[in-house]
Protein backbone atom coordinates (compact mmCIF):
# COMPACT_ATOMS: atom_id res chain seq x y z
CA UNK A 1 0.00 0.00 0.00
CA UNK A 2 1.00 3.62 -0.54
CA UNK A 3 0.95 5.77 2.62
CA UNK A 4 1.09 9.56 2.72
CA UNK A 5 1.21 11.95 5.66
CA UNK A 6 -0.08 15.47 5.12
CA UNK A 7 -0.46 18.51 7.32
CA UNK A 8 -3.80 20.18 6.57
CA UNK A 9 -4.12 23.49 8.36
CA UNK A 10 -3.57 22.49 12.01
CA UNK A 11 -4.16 18.78 11.54
CA UNK A 12 -2.11 15.79 10.38
CA UNK A 13 -3.80 13.17 8.21
CA UNK A 14 -2.33 9.79 7.29
CA UNK A 15 -3.86 8.15 4.19
CA UNK A 16 -3.57 4.65 2.75
CA UNK A 17 -3.99 3.96 -0.98
CA UNK A 18 -4.12 0.73 -2.97
CA UNK A 19 -1.76 1.96 -5.68
CA UNK A 20 0.28 4.90 -6.86
CA UNK A 21 -2.43 5.72 -9.39
CA UNK A 22 -5.05 5.81 -6.62
CA UNK A 23 -2.80 8.07 -4.54
CA UNK A 24 -2.19 10.46 -7.41
CA UNK A 25 -5.95 10.66 -7.92
CA UNK A 26 -6.69 11.03 -4.19
CA UNK A 27 -8.70 7.79 -3.87
CA UNK A 28 -7.70 6.57 -0.42
CA UNK A 29 -9.08 3.44 1.22
CA UNK A 30 -8.40 4.54 4.80
CA UNK A 31 -7.29 7.61 6.71
CA UNK A 32 -6.29 8.38 10.27
CA UNK A 33 -6.26 11.67 12.16
CA UNK A 34 -6.77 12.82 15.73
CA UNK A 35 -10.51 12.34 15.13
CA UNK A 36 -10.29 8.63 14.38
CA UNK A 37 -9.81 6.09 11.60
CA UNK A 38 -12.06 6.38 8.57
CA UNK A 39 -12.49 3.47 6.16
CA UNK A 40 -13.79 4.04 2.64
CA UNK A 41 -13.98 0.37 1.52
CA UNK A 42 -15.03 -2.97 3.00
CA UNK A 43 -12.88 -3.61 6.06
CA UNK A 44 -11.75 -7.05 4.85
CA UNK A 45 -10.07 -5.36 1.85
CA UNK A 46 -7.52 -3.62 4.08
CA UNK A 47 -4.60 -5.66 5.47
CA UNK A 48 -4.76 -6.17 9.23
CA UNK A 49 -1.31 -4.62 9.68
CA UNK A 50 -2.46 -1.42 7.95
CA UNK A 51 -5.53 -1.32 10.20
CA UNK A 52 -3.35 -1.66 13.31
CA UNK A 53 -1.02 1.05 12.06
CA UNK A 54 -3.95 3.39 11.37
CA UNK A 55 -5.31 2.83 14.86
CA UNK A 56 -1.87 3.52 16.32
CA UNK A 57 -1.60 6.74 14.29
CA UNK A 58 -5.02 7.82 15.56
CA UNK A 59 -4.04 7.13 19.19
CA UNK A 60 -0.77 9.04 18.76
CA UNK A 61 -2.46 12.04 17.14
CA UNK A 62 -5.32 11.98 19.65
CA UNK A 63 -2.82 12.31 22.49
CA UNK A 64 -0.68 14.93 20.70
CA UNK A 65 -2.10 16.64 17.63
CA UNK A 66 1.43 17.80 16.70
CA UNK A 67 3.02 14.36 16.97
CA UNK A 68 5.41 13.44 14.18
CA UNK A 69 4.01 10.45 12.29
CA UNK A 70 5.94 11.07 9.08
CA UNK A 71 7.79 7.77 9.62
CA UNK A 72 4.60 6.04 8.42
CA UNK A 73 4.83 7.58 4.94
CA UNK A 74 6.01 5.46 2.03
CA UNK A 75 5.70 8.34 -0.47
CA UNK A 76 5.86 12.14 -0.42
CA UNK A 77 5.03 14.88 -2.89
CA UNK A 78 8.09 16.30 -4.59
CA UNK A 79 8.09 19.78 -5.99
CA UNK A 80 5.81 22.78 -5.76
CA UNK A 81 2.03 22.56 -5.44
CA UNK A 82 2.01 18.95 -4.30
CA UNK A 83 4.16 17.74 -7.18
CA UNK A 84 4.40 14.08 -8.16
CA UNK A 85 4.45 11.37 -5.50
CA UNK A 86 7.81 9.71 -5.08
CA UNK A 87 8.99 6.93 -2.75
CA UNK A 88 10.60 8.17 0.47
CA UNK A 89 13.95 6.55 -0.41
CA UNK A 90 14.21 8.76 -3.52
CA UNK A 91 13.89 11.88 -1.36
CA UNK A 92 16.49 10.88 1.23
C-alpha positions in Angstrom: 0.0 0.0 0.0 1.0 3.6 -0.5 0.9 5.8 2.6 1.1 9.6 2.7 1.2 12.0 5.7 -0.1 15.5 5.1 -0.5 18.5 7.3 -3.8 20.2 6.6 -4.1 23.5 8.4 -3.6 22.5 12.0 -4.2 18.8 11.5 -2.1 15.8 10.4 -3.8 13.2 8.2 -2.3 9.8 7.3 -3.9 8.2 4.2 -3.6 4.6 2.8 -4.0 4.0 -1.0 -4.1 0.7 -3.0 -1.8 2.0 -5.7 0.3 4.9 -6.9 -2.4 5.7 -9.4 -5.1 5.8 -6.6 -2.8 8.1 -4.5 -2.2 10.5 -7.4 -6.0 10.7 -7.9 -6.7 11.0 -4.2 -8.7 7.8 -3.9 -7.7 6.6 -0.4 -9.1 3.4 1.2 -8.4 4.5 4.8 -7.3 7.6 6.7 -6.3 8.4 10.3 -6.3 11.7 12.2 -6.8 12.8 15.7 -10.5 12.3 15.1 -10.3 8.6 14.4 -9.8 6.1 11.6 -12.1 6.4 8.6 -12.5 3.5 6.2 -13.8 4.0 2.6 -14.0 0.4 1.5 -15.0 -3.0 3.0 -12.9 -3.6 6.1 -11.7 -7.0 4.9 -10.1 -5.4 1.8 -7.5 -3.6 4.1 -4.6 -5.7 5.5 -4.8 -6.2 9.2 -1.3 -4.6 9.7 -2.5 -1.4 7.9 -5.5 -1.3 10.2 -3.4 -1.7 13.3 -1.0 1.1 12.1 -4.0 3.4 11.4 -5.3 2.8 14.9 -1.9 3.5 16.3 -1.6 6.7 14.3 -5.0 7.8 15.6 -4.0 7.1 19.2 -0.8 9.0 18.8 -2.5 12.0 17.1 -5.3 12.0 19.6 -2.8 12.3 22.5 -0.7 14.9 20.7 -2.1 16.6 17.6 1.4 17.8 16.7 3.0 14.4 17.0 5.4 13.4 14.2 4.0 10.5 12.3 5.9 11.1 9.1 7.8 7.8 9.6 4.6 6.0 8.4 4.8 7.6 4.9 6.0 5.5 2.0 5.7 8.3 -0.5 5.9 12.1 -0.4 5.0 14.9 -2.9 8.1 16.3 -4.6 8.1 19.8 -6.0 5.8 22.8 -5.8 2.0 22.6 -5.4 2.0 18.9 -4.3 4.2 17.7 -7.2 4.4 14.1 -8.2 4.4 11.4 -5.5 7.8 9.7 -5.1 9.0 6.9 -2.8 10.6 8.2 0.5 13.9 6.5 -0.4 14.2 8.8 -3.5 13.9 11.9 -1.4 16.5 10.9 1.2 
